[in-house]
Amino acid sequence: MQITSKGQVTIPQEIRNRLGLLPHTQVEFELAGNHARIRKARRPPGDSARARLTLEVLRGTADTRMSTDEILALTRGETRAATRRK
């Protein structure tokens, strides 16, 4: 394996799979003697990079015009007829 001119290397697929390293996963390096160790970065509790990235991708993509009441009714499993009667 060779380091690119930008200082990058490709982590083999088998290692990415075993460590659960997905695109945009933060990693940490640790020096141990003349070796470097790589692992998923530790995140503060409640911080989900995957959820944050998903929301960033989806933000502004909705194309259905619904009122807040209609959206809440859907999340509660109510029918549209029930929300119109209110």
RADAJO-V759357 format. One record per backbone hydrogen bond with DSSP energy under -1.0 kcal/mol. NH is the residue of the N-H (numbers start at 1). CO is the residue of the C=O. Records with the same first field share a line. If there is no record, write none. Layout:
NH=CO / CO
This chain:
4=8
7=4
16=12
17=13
18=14
19=15
20=16
21=16
25=22
28=39
30=37
32=35
35=32
37=30
39=28
41=26
47=44
52=48
53=49
54=50
55=51
56=52
57=53
58=54
59=55
61=58
71=67
72=68
73=69
74=70
75=71
76=72
77=74
78=73
83=79
84=80
85=81
